[in-house]
């Protein structure tokens, strides 16, 4: 911004004095003119005729006063312009009078300096004021004599706009053609466009056609080879002659008998296949595999010929990575429940952990990925965890991991620990966190770093904090621990002392809370944690801790027991879970971590509730197994409402989701239900009609 200063000053000059006298004479003349005009108006006012055309003009002429005024002045001559020629003739002169200047007074004292006037300018971008842009000007008095035009000193402002661009001028005459240049070298042939037809996945469309369209440019293979590689496909047109598939995927136990049970229902999509623990009526509960397409399951291996292997009973079924297809827990022929791996290439299952004294996996064991493998805690938390890369040779106690430089530090720490990893087994950027019980019975958190060193924490110096429910945050983890104020949220950061971040109390009594994070757990969401706490009565309520402000906020005064029937599922910044209200019963609920963004989604009117069982992220909401009053079936639920996707048993209750939960992959949603004929079997519903552009023809 440029400032331009204009200074004003008072100057007294002798040569200007005559001019001042003349100015006063003009003022006197004006006053006389006004008086004459009023008198003339009185003289010329007709008595009866209002025609103003006959009114004459009065002329006044000024001349230098000369000897008539001792100092200076003018002589005023006046008269009626009888002939209306605009000149005062001598015959028209009615009178004259001198108007003289007075004598000059004494010189006054100098006046105070006046305020400076400042002006500023700034570029004005194109907008409503100036479509083509321009310059904005401001000006005012420099009240504080700073030499800068401050905002409060501005008296007025204006702008000068740039003119709009003129229309293009007429084109000049066309010049003469130049001499033709030499021909360039022939360019390389461009890649050809290819259209290739293929059959769709029979598990999605039984009768149909896929048209793959792309350019033979070599992505994923050779260019110009006439073969359309998968990476060369730009678009696929999908045409199906029937509705996309929906219905049962299995009937292992023919008739009304169930292929799933509460202790035999683990399942997961791994490397393009669907693995499930199922009962076929011959081999007991064993691991089965559904290949691509709408194929019947086949037995992977009979791990326990004399009984049930119950694969995935405690740990579930996990992707084994590069060295194994599936890592899972199961009971082998020995009767011990251990960790196993299955390689799809060799079709050979291998037992990874073994202990002659008994099982190496039980209901208290935890399996988490860490250091390019998995960490498995031991039954009862006694001893260092196992670590495995999915092979027998790559399975060892954690202290023998190659990254630990011999593991002496880890072994030395473990020697003073009775139990570890029963309630906290959490991986963060800093390492592996577990709770550990010392020989004295003090239960406090510990961190095993990626180099095998151990860092311990003392949350409650005079007692055991007994941490549980750990969850990773930006720095370290947050756990629920015991303090003198009861069970509270504790932030553990390797670079800071432990910090209590909540001060919850039971309403009414003011007593310390005993149940925090026991059902819903601690779930990261939008810069904070959402958790449950029992603070009034016997029912849990929903709360949020803001990581930026440490604010702890109750999200709903009507929701009870969040996550009791269906645990939280995060999708697009919102958690979906079950909750109970007095008015609605058990219904799906959701929250974005704010009070206004926390809602109950009523699927059934009244207090009976829809009793949601399982959900997965789907489109702009979730796919959920719930009872809309016609039996438990598959629905699409959003903030706007719900719609039925598939009901395996329209005439009754399909009882969907009693076993196994709900899975989704690129083609279909999979869940356990019965159709009134086949018992509890695996069912699928292809979602391509909503997630892909299928043409159903005819």
C-alpha positions in Angstrom: 0.0 0.0 0.0 1.4 3.5 -1.0 0.8 6.5 1.2 0.8 10.0 -0.4 0.8 12.9 2.0 -0.6 16.3 1.2 0.3 19.0 3.7 -1.7 22.1 4.1 -0.4 25.4 5.6 -1.5 28.9 6.2 0.4 31.6 4.4 -0.1 35.4 4.7 0.9 37.4 1.7 0.6 41.1 1.4 -0.1 40.9 -2.3 -3.3 38.9 -1.7 -4.9 41.6 0.4 -6.5 43.4 -2.6 -8.0 40.2 -3.7 -9.5 39.8 -0.2 -11.1 43.2 -0.6 -12.5 42.4 -3.9 -14.0 39.2 -2.5 -15.8 41.2 0.2 -17.1 43.5 -2.5 -18.5 40.6 -4.4 -20.3 39.4 -1.2 -21.8 42.9 -0.7 -22.9 43.0 -4.3 -24.6 39.7 -3.9 -26.5 40.9 -0.9 -27.6 44.1 -2.8 -28.7 41.9 -5.7 -30.8 39.8 -3.5 -32.5 43.0 -2.0 -33.1 44.4 -5.5 -34.5 41.2 -6.7 -36.9 41.0 -3.9 -38.0 44.6 -4.5 -38.3 44.0 -8.2 -40.4 41.0 -7.6 -42.8 43.2 -5.6 -42.9 45.8 -8.3 -43.4 43.3 -11.2 -46.1 41.2 -9.6 -49.1 41.7 -11.9 -52.4 42.5 -10.2 -54.7 40.4 -12.4 -52.7 38.9 -15.3 -50.4 36.0 -14.3 -48.7 36.0 -17.7 -44.9 36.3 -16.9 -43.9 37.0 -20.5 -44.2 40.8 -19.9 -41.9 40.9 -16.9 -38.7 42.9 -17.5 -35.2 42.1 -16.2 -33.1 44.2 -13.8 -29.5 44.6 -14.7 -26.6 45.3 -12.3 -23.2 46.3 -13.6 -19.9 46.5 -11.5 -17.0 48.8 -12.2 -13.8 49.8 -10.4 -14.7 52.4 -7.8 -11.6 54.6 -8.5 -11.7 57.8 -6.5 -15.1 56.8 -5.1 -13.4 54.5 -2.5 -10.3 55.6 -0.6 -8.8 52.1 -0.6 -10.5 49.8 -3.1 -14.0 48.7 -4.1 -16.6 48.7 -6.8 -19.4 50.9 -8.1 -22.7 49.1 -8.7 -25.0 50.5 -11.4 -28.5 49.2 -11.9 -31.6 49.7 -13.9 -34.5 48.0 -15.8 -33.5 46.3 -19.1 -36.4 47.9 -21.0 -35.3 46.7 -24.5 -34.3 43.3 -23.2 -30.9 43.4 -24.9 -29.0 42.4 -21.8 -27.0 45.7 -21.8 -27.6 48.5 -19.3 -28.0 51.6 -21.5 -27.5 55.1 -20.1 -31.2 55.8 -20.6 -32.0 52.7 -18.5 -29.7 53.7 -15.6 -31.8 54.2 -12.5 -29.0 54.6 -10.0 -25.6 53.6 -8.7 -23.7 53.2 -5.5 -20.1 52.6 -4.4 -19.2 49.5 -2.3 -15.8 50.1 -0.7 -13.4 47.9 1.2 -12.7 48.6 4.8 -9.3 49.4 6.2 -7.0 46.4 6.8 -7.1 45.2 10.4 -4.0 44.2 12.5 -2.2 41.0 11.6 -3.4 38.1 13.8 -1.2 35.6 15.6 -0.1 32.5 13.5 -2.6 29.7 13.7 -1.8 26.1 14.8 -0.5 23.7 12.1 -3.3 21.8 10.5 -3.7 18.0 10.3 -2.0 16.2 7.5 -4.2 14.4 4.9 -3.2 10.9 4.0 -4.3 8.6 1.2 -3.7 4.9 0.7 -4.2 2.6 -2.2 -4.4 -1.2 -2.7 -5.0 -3.5 -5.6 -8.7 -4.6 -5.9 -9.2 -8.1 -7.2 -11.9 -8.9 -9.7 -15.3 -9.2 -8.0 -18.7 -7.6 -7.6 -17.3 -4.1 -7.1 -14.9 -4.2 -10.1 -15.5 -7.2 -12.4 -12.1 -6.7 -14.0 -10.3 -5.6 -10.9 -8.9 -2.2 -10.1 -7.5 0.0 -7.3 -9.2 0.8 -3.9 -8.4 4.2 -2.4 -8.9 5.4 1.2 -8.2 8.9 2.7 -8.5 10.7 6.0 -6.7 12.8 8.6 -3.5 11.6 10.3 -5.0 12.1 13.8 -2.1 10.5 15.7 0.6 12.0 13.4 2.0 8.6 12.7 2.4 9.1 9.0 0.2 6.0 8.4 -3.5 6.0 7.6 -5.0 3.8 10.3 -8.4 2.2 9.9 -10.1 4.5 12.4 -8.7 7.6 10.6 -10.4 6.8 7.3 -13.0 9.4 6.3 -13.9 8.1 2.9 -13.1 5.4 0.4 -13.6 4.9 -3.3 -12.4 2.6 -6.1 -11.1 2.9 -9.6 -12.1 0.0 -11.8 -10.2 -1.4 -14.8 -12.1 -1.3 -18.0 -13.5 -4.4 -19.5 -11.5 -6.1 -22.2 -12.3 -4.8 -25.6 -13.6 -7.1 -28.3 -11.0 -8.6 -30.6 -10.0 -6.6 -33.6 -10.6 -7.7 -37.1 -8.3 -10.4 -38.4 -5.6 -9.2 -40.6 -5.2 -10.5 -44.2 -4.0 -14.1 -44.5 -0.3 -14.4 -45.2 1.1 -16.4 -48.1 1.7 -20.1 -47.5 5.2 -21.0 -46.6 7.3 -23.6 -48.3 6.3 -27.1 -47.4 8.7 -28.6 -44.8 10.4 -32.0 -45.2 8.3 -35.1 -44.3 8.9 -36.3 -40.7 9.8 -39.8 -39.8 6.9 -42.3 -39.5 5.6 -42.5 -36.0 5.2 -45.7 -34.0 1.9 -47.5 -34.3 -0.4 -46.7 -31.5 -1.8 -49.4 -29.3 -5.0 -51.0 -30.5 -8.3 -50.9 -28.6 -9.5 -54.3 -27.6 -12.8 -55.7 -26.5 -12.7 -59.2 -24.9 -15.7 -61.2 -23.7 -15.6 -63.4 -20.6 -18.0 -65.4 -18.4 -18.9 -63.8 -15.1 -18.3 -65.4 -11.8 -20.9 -68.1 -11.5 -21.2 -67.2 -7.9 -22.5 -63.8 -8.9 -24.3 -64.3 -12.2 -25.2 -67.9 -13.4 -25.8 -66.8 -17.0 -24.3 -63.7 -18.3 -21.5 -62.0 -20.2 -18.6 -59.6 -19.3 -17.2 -57.3 -21.9 -13.8 -56.0 -21.0 -12.7 -52.9 -22.9 -9.2 -51.5 -22.9 -6.1 -50.5 -24.8 -3.3 -53.0 -25.6 -0.6 -50.7 -24.2 1.4 -53.2 -22.2 0.3 -52.6 -18.7 0.8 -55.8 -16.8 2.2 -57.5 -19.9 3.4 -56.9 -23.5 2.2 -54.1 -25.7 0.6 -54.9 -29.1 0.4 -58.6 -28.2 -3.4 -58.8 -28.9 -4.0 -59.9 -25.4 -6.0 -57.7 -23.0 -4.2 -58.0 -19.6 -6.2 -57.3 -16.5 -4.2 -54.1 -15.9 -5.1 -52.9 -19.5 -8.8 -53.1 -18.8 -10.4 -49.6 -18.6 -14.0 -50.6 -18.3 -16.2 -53.7 -18.0 -19.7 -54.0 -19.1 -21.6 -56.6 -17.0 -24.7 -58.3 -18.4 -26.7 -60.9 -16.6 -29.6 -62.9 -17.9 -31.0 -63.5 -14.4 -31.0 -61.7 -11.1 -27.7 -61.8 -9.3 -27.3 -64.8 -7.0 -28.7 -64.9 -3.5 -29.4 -67.9 -1.4 -27.7 -70.9 0.4 -24.0 -71.6 -0.2 -24.0 -74.9 1.7 -26.0 -77.7 3.0 -23.4 -79.9 4.7 -25.8 -81.5 7.0 -28.7 -82.4 4.9 -32.2 -81.7 6.2 -32.9 -79.5 9.1 -29.6 -80.2 11.0 -27.3 -77.2 11.4 -23.8 -77.0 10.0 -22.9 -74.3 12.5 -23.1 -74.1 16.3 -21.9 -71.7 19.0 -18.5 -73.4 19.3 -18.2 -74.0 15.5 -18.8 -70.8 13.5 -15.5 -69.0 12.8 -15.2 -67.8 9.2 -13.2 -65.3 7.2 -12.4 -64.3 3.6 -8.7 -65.0 3.0 -6.8 -64.8 -0.3 -9.8 -65.1 -2.5 -11.3 -68.0 -0.5 -13.9 -68.3 2.2 -12.8 -70.4 5.1 -15.3 -71.6 7.7 -15.5 -73.9 10.7 -18.4 -76.2 9.9 -19.9 -79.6 10.9 -20.6 -82.0 8.1 -22.1 -84.8 10.2 -19.2 -87.1 9.5 -16.0 -85.4 10.6 -17.2 -83.2 13.4 -16.3 -79.5 13.5 -13.5 -79.0 11.0 -12.0 -76.3 8.7 -13.8 -76.0 5.3 -13.1 -73.9 2.2 -15.5 -72.3 -0.3 -13.6 -71.8 -3.6 -14.4 -68.9 -5.9 -17.9 -68.9 -7.3 -21.0 -70.4 -5.9 -19.3 -73.6 -4.9 -20.1 -76.1 -2.2 -17.6 -76.2 0.7 -15.0 -78.9 0.9 -13.1 -80.2 3.8 -9.6 -78.8 4.2 -8.3 -81.4 6.6 -9.7 -83.5 9.5 -7.4 -82.3 12.3 -9.1 -84.3 15.0 -10.5 -87.6 13.6 -11.8 -88.7 16.9 -13.6 -85.5 17.8 -14.1 -81.8 17.0 -11.1 -79.6 15.9 -13.2 -76.4 16.5 -10.9 -74.3 14.3 -10.9 -70.6 15.3 -12.8 -71.2 18.5 -10.7 -68.7 20.6 -8.6 -66.7 18.1 -10.6 -66.8 14.8 -9.2 -67.4 11.3 -6.3 -65.1 10.2 -4.4 -64.4 7.0 -1.0 -66.1 7.3 0.7 -63.8 4.9 3.4 -65.0 2.6 4.2 -68.3 4.4 0.8 -69.6 5.2 -2.7 -69.1 3.9 -4.5 -69.4 7.3 -3.4 -69.2 10.9 -5.9 -70.4 13.4 -6.3 -72.3 16.7 -7.7 -75.8 16.8 -7.7 -79.1 18.7 -5.6 -81.8 17.1 -5.5 -85.5 17.5 -3.6 -85.1 20.8 -6.6 -83.4 22.3 -4.6 -80.2 22.9 -5.8 -76.9 21.6 -2.9 -75.2 19.8 -2.0 -72.7 17.0 -2.0 -74.2 13.5 -1.3 -73.0 10.0 -2.6 -74.2 6.6 -0.8 -73.8 3.3 -3.1 -73.9 0.4 -0.3 -74.9 -2.0 0.8 -77.9 -0.1 -2.6 -78.6 1.3 -0.9 -79.6 4.5 -1.8 -78.2 8.0 1.0 -77.8 10.5 0.9 -77.3 14.3 2.9 -74.2 15.2 2.9 -74.4 19.0 2.9 -77.4 21.3 3.4 -78.1 25.0 3.5 -81.6 26.4 1.7 -80.4 29.5 -1.4 -79.2 27.7 -2.9 -76.7 25.3 -1.0 -73.6 24.2 -4.2 -71.7 23.4 -7.3 -71.1 25.6 -10.1 -68.6 25.9 -7.8 -66.1 27.5 -5.2 -66.2 24.7 -4.7 -63.3 22.3 -3.2 -63.2 18.8 -2.0 -59.9 17.4 0.2 -59.1 14.4 3.7 -57.7 15.2 7.2 -57.7 13.6 6.0 -59.3 10.4 4.4 -62.2 12.2 2.0 -62.9 15.0 2.4 -62.7 18.8 0.4 -65.3 20.8 0.0 -65.0 24.6 0.0 -68.1 26.7 -2.8 -69.7 28.7 -3.1 -68.0 32.1 -0.5 -65.4 30.9 2.3 -67.6 32.3 5.6 -67.1 30.4 6.7 -65.0 27.5 4.4 -65.0 24.5 5.1 -67.0 21.3 6.0 -65.3 18.0 5.4 -67.0 14.6 5.8 -66.2 11.0 3.4 -69.0 10.0 6.0 -71.8 9.8 7.2 -74.3 12.3 10.8 -73.1 12.0 9.7 -69.6 12.4 7.8 -70.2 15.6 9.6 -69.4 18.9 9.2 -67.7 22.2 9.3 -63.9 21.8 12.8 -63.4 23.4 14.3 -65.4 20.5 13.1 -63.1 17.8 16.0 -62.2 15.5 15.5 -58.5 16.1 16.1 -58.7 19.8 19.9 -59.2 19.8 19.8 -62.3 21.9 16.7 -61.3 24.0 18.6 -60.9 27.3 16.8 -57.7 28.3 13.4 -59.4 27.7 14.3 -62.5 29.6 15.6 -60.5 32.5 12.4 -58.6 32.8 10.2 -61.7 32.3 12.0 -63.4 35.2 10.4 -61.1 37.6 6.9 -61.4 36.1 4.3 -63.9 37.3 1.7 -63.3 34.5 1.4 -61.1 31.4 -0.9 -60.3 28.6 -4.2 -61.3 30.1 -6.1 -58.0 29.7 -3.9 -55.8 27.6 -2.2 -56.9 24.3 -2.0 -53.9 22.1 0.4 -52.9 19.3 1.2 -49.3 18.6 4.0 -47.5 16.8 6.1 -47.7 20.0 5.9 -51.5 20.3 3.9 -54.2 22.1 2.0 -53.2 25.2 1.0 -55.7 27.9 0.0 -55.7 31.5 2.4 -57.6 33.8 2.0 -58.9 37.3 5.1 -58.6 39.5 6.2 -61.2 42.1 4.6 -58.9 44.7 1.3 -59.0 42.9 1.4 -55.4 41.5 -0.2 -55.3 38.0 1.1 -52.5 35.9 1.6 -51.8 32.1 4.8 -52.5 30.3 6.1 -51.8 26.7 8.3 -54.2 24.7 10.1 -52.1 22.1 11.0 -53.4 18.7 14.6 -54.0 19.8 13.6 -56.2 22.7 14.1 -53.7 25.5 11.4 -53.2 28.0 9.9 -50.0 29.5 7.7 -50.3 32.6 5.1 -47.9 34.0 3.7 -47.4 37.5 0.2 -45.9 37.1 -0.7 -46.2 40.8 2.2 -46.1 43.1 0.3 -47.4 46.1 -1.6 -50.1 44.4 -2.2 -52.1 41.2 -3.7 -50.2 38.3 -4.7 -53.6 36.6 -4.9 -52.0 33.1 -7.3 -53.4 30.5 -8.8 -52.6 27.1 -5.8 -50.9 25.6 -6.2 -49.0 22.3 -3.5 -47.2 20.3 -3.7 -43.4 19.9 -1.4 -40.9 18.2 1.2 -41.1 21.0 1.2 -44.3 22.9 -2.0 -46.0 24.1 -5.0 -45.4 26.3 -6.1 -48.1 28.8 -8.7 -48.4 31.6 -6.9 -48.6 34.9 -7.6 -48.4 38.6 -6.7 -45.2 40.4 -7.7 -43.8 43.8 -10.8 -42.5 41.9 -11.8 -45.9 40.7 -11.6 -47.2 37.1 -10.5 -44.3 34.8 -8.9 -43.8 31.4 -5.1 -43.6 31.5 -2.9 -42.3 28.8 0.5 -44.1 28.5 3.2 -42.5 26.4 6.8 -43.7 26.5 8.0 -40.1 26.6 5.7 -39.0 29.5 4.6 -40.2 32.9 1.2 -42.0 33.0 -1.6 -39.5 33.0 -5.2 -39.9 34.2 -7.4 -38.3 31.6 -10.9 -38.9 33.1 -12.4 -38.2 36.5 -15.6 -40.1 36.2 -17.9 -40.5 39.3 -21.2 -42.3 39.8 -24.1 -39.9 39.8 -26.0 -39.3 43.0 -23.6 -41.2 45.3 -20.4 -39.7 43.9 -18.7 -43.0 44.3 -15.8 -44.1 42.2 -16.8 -46.1 39.1 -16.0 -49.8 38.8 -17.0 -50.6 35.2 -15.5 -48.6 32.4 -15.0 -49.9 28.8 -16.2 -53.4 29.8 -18.7 -54.0 26.9 -18.3 -51.3 24.2 -14.5 -51.0 24.9 -12.4 -48.0 23.9 -12.9 -47.1 20.2 -10.9 -44.3 18.4 -13.2 -41.9 16.5 -12.6 -38.4 15.1 -9.8 -37.3 17.4 -11.0 -39.0 20.5 -12.2 -42.2 22.1 -15.8 -43.4 22.5 -16.3 -45.7 25.5 -19.0 -47.1 27.9 -19.2 -46.5 31.6 -21.6 -47.6 34.3 -22.2 -44.3 36.2 -25.9 -44.5 37.1 -27.8 -47.6 38.1 -26.6 -50.9 36.6 -26.7 -49.9 32.9 -23.8 -48.6 30.9 -24.0 -45.2 29.1 -22.0 -43.8 26.1 -19.2 -41.3 26.6 -16.5 -39.6 24.5 -13.0 -38.3 25.5 -11.7 -35.5 23.2 -7.9 -36.0 22.8 -7.3 -32.3 22.0 -9.2 -30.7 24.9 -9.4 -33.6 27.4 -13.2 -32.9 27.5 -15.3 -35.9 28.6 -18.8 -35.8 27.3 -21.8 -38.0 27.7 -23.2 -38.6 24.2 -26.8 -39.7 25.2 -28.9 -39.6 28.3 -31.3 -42.2 26.8 -29.0 -44.9 25.3 -28.1 -47.8 27.6 -25.8 -50.8 27.3 -24.1 -49.7 24.0 -22.5 -52.6 22.1 -24.1 -55.2 24.2 -25.7 -57.1 21.3 -23.7 -55.8 18.4 -20.2 -54.4 18.9 -19.1 -51.0 17.3 -18.4 -50.9 13.6 -16.6 -47.8 12.2 -17.5 -46.4 8.8 -16.9 -43.0 7.3 -16.4 -41.3 10.7 -19.4 -42.9 12.4 -19.7 -45.8 14.8 -22.6 -48.3 14.4 -23.6 -50.5 17.3 -26.5 -51.8 19.3 -28.1 -49.9 22.2 -31.2 -50.1 24.4 -33.7 -47.4 25.1 -36.8 -47.6 27.3 -39.0 -46.5 24.4 -37.4 -48.5 21.6 -35.9 -51.6 23.1 -32.7 -52.9 21.4 -32.1 -51.1 18.1 -29.1 -50.1 15.9 -27.5 -46.9 17.1 -24.8 -44.7 15.7 -22.6 -41.7 16.7 -20.0 -39.4 15.2 -18.7 -38.5 18.6 -21.1 -35.5 19.2 -24.3 -35.3 21.1 -26.3 -34.0 18.1 -24.7 -36.8 15.9 -25.7 -39.6 18.2 -28.9 -41.4 17.1 -31.2 -44.4 17.6 -32.3 -46.0 14.3 -35.7 -47.5 15.0 -36.3 -50.4 12.7 -39.4 -51.7 14.6 -41.9 -49.5 16.2 -42.5 -50.0 19.9 -40.3 -51.3 22.7 -39.6 -54.8 21.3 -36.7 -53.6 19.2 -35.0 -55.1 16.1 -32.3 -56.9 18.1 -29.4 -56.2 15.7 -26.7 -59.0 15.7 -24.0 -58.1 13.3 -23.0 -55.3 10.8 -20.3 -54.5 8.2 -19.6 -51.2 6.4 -21.7 -51.0 3.2 -22.1 -48.0 0.8 -23.3 -44.9 2.8 -24.1 -46.9 6.0 -24.0 -50.5 7.1 -25.4 -53.9 6.1 -27.0 -55.2 9.3 -28.6 -58.5 10.4 -31.7 -57.4 12.4 -35.4 -58.3 12.9 -37.7 -55.8 11.3 -40.7 -57.6 12.7 -40.6 -60.4 10.0 -37.6 -62.3 11.3 -33.9 -61.6 11.4 -32.7 -60.9 7.8 -30.2 -58.7 5.9 -30.9 -55.0 5.7 -29.2 -51.8 4.5 -29.2 -49.2 7.2 -28.3 -45.5 6.8 -29.0 -42.3 8.7 -32.1 -41.9 6.5 -33.7 -45.3 7.1 -33.4 -49.0 6.2 -34.3 -51.3 3.4 -34.5 -55.1 3.2 -31.8 -56.6 1.1 -32.4 -60.4 1.5 -34.6 -62.6 3.6 -33.6 -66.3 3.3 -36.9 -67.4 4.9 -39.7 -64.9 4.0 -42.4 -67.2 5.4 -40.7 -67.3 8.9 -37.7 -66.2 10.9 -34.4 -66.9 9.1 -32.6 -66.4 12.4 -29.7 -64.8 10.5 -26.6 -64.0 12.4 -27.1 -66.3 15.4 -23.8 -67.9 14.4 -20.8 -66.6 12.5 -21.5 -62.9 12.2 -21.5 -61.1 8.8 -18.8 -60.9 6.1 -18.5 -58.8 2.9 -16.1 -59.1 -0.1 -16.1 -57.6 -3.6 -19.0 -59.7 -4.7 -21.3 -60.6 -1.9 -22.4 -60.5 1.7 -22.2 -63.8 3.6 -23.9 -64.9 6.8 -25.4 -67.9 8.5 -29.2 -68.4 8.4 -31.8 -71.1 7.8 -34.4 -71.1 5.1 -36.9 -73.4 6.9 -35.6 -76.5 5.1 -31.8 -76.8 5.4 -31.1 -75.7 9.0 -28.4 -73.1 9.8 -26.2 -72.9 6.7 -24.1 -70.3 5.0 -26.1 -67.9 2.7 -24.9 -65.3 0.3 -26.4 -62.2 -1.4 -24.5 -60.6 -4.3 -24.5 -56.8 -3.9 -23.4 -56.0 -7.5 -26.8 -54.5 -8.3 -26.0 -51.7 -5.8 -22.2 -51.5 -6.0 -21.5 -52.3 -9.7 -23.2 -51.4 -13.0 -24.9 -54.7 -13.9 -27.3 -54.8 -16.8 -30.1 -57.3 -16.1 -31.3 -58.6 -19.5 -33.9 -59.2 -20.7 
